[in-house]
Amino acid sequence: MTRVIMISGANRGIGKAIALKLYENGFLLSLGIRNPDLVDADILSLDKTKVLLSSYNTDNPNAESEWIQKTILKFNKIDGLINNAGIYNLLDIEDDNEEMLDDMLNVNTKAPMRLTRLALPYLRKSGQGRIINMVSDAAKKVEDSKVGYSISKFGFLAASYAMLHAAKKDGVRVTALCPGFVNTDMAKKYFLSTENLIQPETIADIVLMLLNLPNTVVIPELSLDNVEELNYR
Ligand SMILES: NC(=O)c1ccc[n+]([C@@H]2O[C@H](COP(=O)([O-])OP(=O)(O)OC[C@H]3O[C@@H](n4cnc5c(N)ncnc54)[C@H](OP(=O)(O)O)[C@@H]3O)[C@@H](O)[C@H]2O)c1
């Protein structure tokens, strides 16, 4: 049976690369996108019988339940959830800006928890449910005082392990992906050259590999560095 995969933030960057890769490989897709009317032609041209473009904005308190409902209405099942949407702001430990911290906690930590809570009944039913959380190496280290993003990603990594334990008996497998800088809008402004960064297509290849693993294997966490960062050490 063809599997149905939900991907948040699928209009650009890593999410879009994953969407295109999974589409090429025959998956049915439910793409959560802040503004589905403004997507690029390559996403817009995908076969609408196989792809749902659904509005998903974490600012809307009903965003998660509405997206899940629309997915079930179209495909009647969910086999995988890629919690990918995220934001990156530079928030220093001494900054008096809780609003910025709350924004990152909402998008990066709490929204994936809400989505997972609502998707889990369907993922359990799948028998081969998969959750892939786009965490970050910022969940593994704090190398300066700009800690806001790391706080949100440390929390997300903790939640990812809890997701794994919550549904391990039901065939659901969960992986936290923890990459260094990936060549997307989020990272490229910090680099003069981007060819040595991890490319979003490489992340998409890893996601495809994870989705194709049997239930007998679990990779709870996968860290990957890029050559650019290696050169700094
Ligand atoms: N790039 C990196 O170096 C890197 C490294 C490690 C981990 N990550 C993580 O990987 C994930 C994807 O990052 P990326 O590099 O692809 O970033 P990106 O190019 O900036 O894309 C971010 C995606 O998240 C969506 N998004 C942001 N705020 C949202 C909200 N409030 N509601 C719904 N969607 C929202 C964006 O939608 P709009 O287009 O509407 O803004 C966009 O689709 C993030 O979780 C990020 O933290 C990135």
The ligand as a Gaussian input file, in Angstrom:
#p B3LYP/6-31G(d) Opt

LIG

0 1
 N       19.297000      25.177000       7.334000
 C       20.018000      24.712000       8.341000
 O       21.227000      25.003000       8.458000
 C       19.410000      23.781000       9.348000
 C       20.268000      23.005000      10.154000
 C       19.710000      22.143000      11.103000
 C       18.337000      22.058000      11.248000
 N       17.531000      22.834000      10.465000
 C       16.081000      22.726000      10.689000
 O       15.492000      22.193000       9.509000
 C       14.153000      22.676000       9.362000
 C       13.974000      23.284000       7.970000
 O       14.889000      24.368000       7.844000
 P       15.268000      25.054000       6.470000
 O       16.729000      25.243000       6.484000
 O       14.623000      24.370000       5.336000
 O       14.614000      26.484000       6.725000
 P       13.891000      27.517000       5.732000
 O       14.424000      27.409000       4.378000
 O       13.977000      28.812000       6.471000
 O       12.369000      26.976000       5.741000
 C       11.623000      26.987000       6.903000
 C       10.255000      26.409000       6.623000
 O        9.483000      26.472000       7.833000
 C        8.267000      27.172000       7.553000
 N        7.771000      27.917000       8.706000
 C        8.410000      28.877000       9.406000
 N        7.605000      29.378000      10.345000
 C        6.432000      28.722000      10.243000
 C        5.201000      28.803000      10.932000
 N        5.001000      29.699000      11.915000
 N        4.197000      27.964000      10.575000
 C        4.370000      27.064000       9.568000
 N        5.505000      26.966000       8.867000
 C        6.525000      27.776000       9.202000
 C        8.647000      28.130000       6.437000
 O        7.495000      28.639000       5.788000
 P        7.520000      30.075000       5.029000
 O        8.187000      29.838000       3.704000
 O        6.103000      30.459000       4.922000
 O        8.332000      31.006000       5.870000
 C        9.497000      27.229000       5.569000
 O        8.698000      26.389000       4.800000
 C       13.952000      23.696000      10.494000
 O       13.285000      23.082000      11.551000
 C       15.382000      24.056000      10.896000
 O       15.458000      24.499000      12.231000
 C       18.020000      23.676000       9.516000

